[in-house]
Amino acid sequence: MNGLEPALYIVATPIGNLSDLTRRAEEVLRNADVVAAEDTRHSKLLLDHYGIKPPQMVAFHDHNELERRDAIAEKVSAGLAVALISDAGTPLICDPGFHVVDLCRESGIRVVPVPGCCAAITALSASGLPTDRFVFRGFLPVKDKALREALESLRGETATTVFYESPRRVLDTVRLMAEILGSRRLVIARELTKTFESFYDHPADEMASFLAEDPDRQRGEFVIMVAGAASPEEGEVTAEAERVLKVLLPLMPMRKAAKAAAEITGLRGNDLYEAALRLSGKES
């Protein structure tokens, strides 16, 4: 017996500094019957660092998740303890694992979270941006149109928004943010918990030139955090709300358009109805 109850353990691992593995995570990995890793070669470096030699190690990644989920669920049903890890951080957060967790839940199989590092939370905690409300959007779209639409949606977002970005795309992404968001505050975390960990804090329209000044500032893994838009004053209708109204008004009666816009934007329906009257040229 390994001392672990049969279950699927979702184990967070370090995002850079190997010392960030929690004692509980180490114990689970040391006693698991099976470790399912996104990249077994990458994860072996972590396990070797702690002298952990699991009885069985299997690859579990985006390309084989659907075909492997049944086998993993069957291992737990057969009485084994399976530890699921990603290359770095908390599994399922922009990493594979959703399908096997969903299957285990549906099948009545116990799923145990073993918390630890998460790049988004780590970055946010040291950003200096408001943390009472935030939105995590994962990786931004790759295609230009979808990327532009995703960034346009931030015009009226009052919560801090958190993205992941790759080194080859970060400069172009920030340039587009500057175009769309102007002087909105950006905080970028780079290489978290590693030797060259850095935080950059500039308005969007200054961040691109700051990154372009030194190619080293574009190296590594990035978390981009965007300050929320200023909350509208009571009765104020934002430019984003007006844009939503302009889309809805040709499609439905005015009151329904105002009600739908209120649900989308969080503004008061009466204020949006007044704006709809104005936009339609029916204001008294």
C-alpha positions in Angstrom: 0.0 0.0 0.0 1.2 3.5 -0.8 -0.8 5.3 1.8 -2.9 7.2 -0.7 -6.5 6.5 -1.2 -7.6 5.7 -4.7 -8.4 9.0 -6.4 -7.4 11.3 -9.2 -5.1 13.9 -7.6 -4.8 17.2 -9.4 -1.3 18.3 -8.4 0.1 21.8 -8.9 3.8 21.9 -9.6 6.4 24.8 -9.7 6.2 27.3 -12.5 10.0 27.8 -12.4 11.7 27.5 -9.0 11.7 23.9 -8.1 11.6 24.7 -4.4 8.0 25.9 -4.8 6.7 22.3 -4.8 4.6 22.0 -1.6 5.2 19.2 0.9 1.8 17.8 0.3 2.4 17.7 -3.5 5.7 16.0 -2.9 4.0 13.4 -0.7 1.3 12.7 -3.3 3.8 12.4 -6.1 6.1 10.1 -4.0 3.2 7.8 -3.1 1.1 7.8 -6.3 0.8 4.6 -8.3 0.7 6.5 -11.5 1.8 9.9 -12.5 0.1 11.3 -15.6 2.3 14.1 -17.0 1.8 16.5 -19.9 5.4 15.9 -21.0 7.0 13.0 -19.2 10.6 14.1 -20.1 10.0 17.6 -18.7 8.3 16.3 -15.5 11.0 13.7 -14.9 13.4 16.6 -14.2 11.2 17.7 -11.3 10.7 14.2 -10.0 14.4 13.4 -10.2 15.1 16.6 -8.3 13.1 15.2 -5.4 14.2 11.6 -5.9 10.7 10.5 -6.8 10.4 7.3 -8.9 6.8 6.6 -9.7 5.9 2.9 -10.4 4.2 4.1 -13.6 4.4 7.3 -15.6 2.2 8.1 -18.6 1.9 10.9 -21.1 -1.3 12.9 -20.9 -1.5 16.0 -23.2 -3.7 17.9 -25.5 -3.3 15.4 -28.4 -4.2 12.2 -26.5 -6.4 13.5 -23.7 -9.7 12.1 -25.1 -8.2 8.6 -25.7 -6.3 8.5 -22.4 -9.1 9.7 -20.1 -10.9 6.4 -20.0 -7.7 4.5 -19.2 -6.9 6.9 -16.3 -10.4 6.7 -14.9 -10.2 2.9 -15.1 -6.9 2.9 -13.1 -8.6 4.8 -10.3 -11.6 2.6 -10.4 -9.2 -0.4 -10.0 -7.9 1.0 -6.7 -4.9 3.1 -7.9 -3.9 6.6 -6.9 -3.3 8.7 -10.0 -1.5 12.1 -9.8 -2.1 14.4 -12.8 0.5 17.1 -13.4 1.1 19.6 -16.1 4.4 21.0 -17.3 4.1 23.9 -14.8 1.6 25.3 -12.4 -1.9 24.0 -11.7 -3.3 21.4 -14.2 -6.4 22.4 -16.3 -5.5 26.1 -16.1 -4.8 26.5 -19.8 -3.5 22.9 -19.7 -5.2 19.5 -20.4 -7.2 17.7 -17.9 -10.8 18.9 -18.1 -12.1 15.8 -19.9 -10.7 13.3 -17.4 -11.8 15.3 -14.4 -15.3 15.6 -15.9 -15.4 11.9 -16.6 -14.3 11.0 -13.1 -16.9 13.3 -11.6 -19.6 11.8 -13.7 -18.4 8.3 -12.8 -18.4 9.0 -9.0 -14.6 8.8 -8.9 -13.0 11.0 -6.2 -11.0 14.0 -7.5 -8.7 15.6 -5.1 -7.1 19.0 -5.7 -3.6 19.5 -4.4 -3.1 23.3 -4.6 0.1 25.2 -5.4 1.5 27.5 -8.0 -0.6 29.2 -10.7 1.1 31.7 -12.9 -2.0 33.9 -13.2 -2.5 34.2 -9.4 1.2 34.6 -8.8 1.5 37.5 -11.2 -1.7 39.2 -10.1 -0.7 39.0 -6.4 2.4 41.1 -7.1 1.1 43.4 -9.9 -0.3 46.3 -7.8 -3.5 46.1 -9.8 -6.9 45.6 -8.1 -7.5 42.0 -7.2 -11.1 42.2 -5.7 -12.4 41.4 -9.2 -10.5 39.9 -12.0 -11.1 38.0 -15.2 -8.8 35.2 -16.4 -8.9 34.9 -20.2 -6.1 32.3 -20.8 -4.2 32.7 -24.1 -5.3 35.4 -26.5 -6.6 34.3 -30.0 -3.9 33.8 -32.7 -5.9 35.1 -35.7 -5.8 38.9 -36.1 -9.6 39.4 -36.3 -10.3 37.3 -33.2 -7.4 39.0 -31.3 -8.7 42.4 -32.1 -12.3 41.5 -31.0 -10.9 40.0 -27.8 -9.1 43.3 -27.0 -12.0 45.4 -28.1 -14.1 43.7 -25.4 -11.7 45.2 -22.8 -12.9 48.7 -23.5 -15.8 48.4 -21.1 -14.3 45.7 -18.7 -14.0 47.2 -15.3 -12.3 44.2 -13.7 -8.5 43.5 -14.0 -8.0 41.1 -16.9 -5.3 38.5 -17.0 -3.8 36.8 -20.1 -1.0 34.5 -20.9 1.2 35.3 -23.9 4.2 33.7 -25.7 7.5 35.5 -26.3 7.1 35.5 -30.1 3.7 37.3 -29.9 4.0 39.5 -26.9 5.3 42.7 -28.7 2.6 42.5 -31.4 -0.1 41.9 -28.8 1.0 44.9 -26.7 1.1 47.1 -29.8 -2.5 46.2 -30.6 -3.4 46.8 -27.0 -1.9 50.3 -27.3 -3.9 50.9 -30.4 -7.2 49.8 -28.8 -6.8 50.7 -25.2 -4.6 53.8 -25.4 -3.1 54.7 -22.0 -4.8 51.9 -20.0 -2.3 50.6 -17.5 -0.6 47.3 -18.3 1.5 45.2 -15.9 3.5 42.4 -17.5 5.1 39.6 -15.4 8.0 37.7 -17.1 9.8 34.5 -16.1 8.0 34.2 -12.8 10.0 32.6 -9.9 13.0 32.2 -12.2 16.3 34.0 -12.2 15.3 36.8 -14.5 11.8 37.4 -13.0 10.6 40.9 -14.0 7.5 43.1 -13.7 6.9 45.8 -16.2 4.4 48.5 -15.4 3.5 51.1 -18.0 0.5 52.6 -19.9 -0.3 50.5 -22.9 0.8 53.2 -25.3 4.3 53.2 -23.7 4.7 49.4 -23.1 5.3 48.5 -26.7 8.3 50.9 -27.1 9.6 49.7 -23.7 9.6 46.1 -24.8 11.1 46.9 -28.2 14.0 48.8 -26.7 15.6 45.5 -25.4 15.0 42.1 -27.0 15.7 40.5 -23.7 12.5 42.0 -22.4 10.6 39.8 -24.9 12.1 36.5 -23.8 10.5 34.0 -21.5 6.9 33.3 -20.5 4.5 36.2 -20.0 1.5 37.1 -17.9 -0.2 40.3 -19.2 -2.5 42.1 -16.8 -4.8 44.9 -18.0 -6.2 47.4 -15.5 -10.0 47.6 -15.6 -11.8 50.6 -17.3 -13.0 53.3 -14.9 -16.4 52.5 -13.5 -19.0 54.8 -15.0 -20.7 57.4 -12.8 -24.3 56.7 -11.9 -26.4 57.4 -14.9 -23.4 57.5 -17.3 -23.6 55.3 -20.4 -20.2 54.2 -21.6 -19.0 54.2 -25.2 -19.0 50.4 -25.1 -22.6 50.4 -23.9 -23.6 52.6 -26.8 -21.8 50.3 -29.2 -23.8 47.4 -27.8 -27.0 49.4 -28.2 -26.2 50.3 -31.8 -25.9 46.6 -32.6 -29.1 45.6 -30.8 -31.5 48.4 -31.8 -31.9 47.2 -35.5 -32.7 43.7 -34.2 -35.3 44.2 -31.5 -37.7 46.8 -30.0 -36.1 49.6 -28.1 -37.0 48.4 -24.6 -35.8 44.9 -25.3 -32.6 46.3 -26.7 -32.1 48.4 -23.5 -32.8 45.4 -21.3 -30.4 43.2 -23.2 -27.7 45.9 -23.2 -28.2 46.2 -19.4 -27.6 42.4 -19.0 -24.5 42.6 -21.2 -22.9 45.8 -19.7 -24.2 45.7 -16.1 -25.5 49.3 -16.4 -29.0 50.4 -15.4 -31.8 49.6 -17.9 -33.4 53.0 -17.5 -30.2 54.8 -18.4 -29.7 52.6 -21.4 -33.3 53.2 -22.5 -32.6 56.9 -22.4 -29.5 56.4 -24.5 -31.5 54.2 -26.9 -34.0 57.1 -27.4 -31.1 59.5 -28.0 -29.4 57.2 -30.5 -32.7 56.6 -32.3 -33.4 60.3 -32.5 -36.6 60.0 -30.4 -35.4 61.9 -27.4 -38.0 64.4 -26.2 
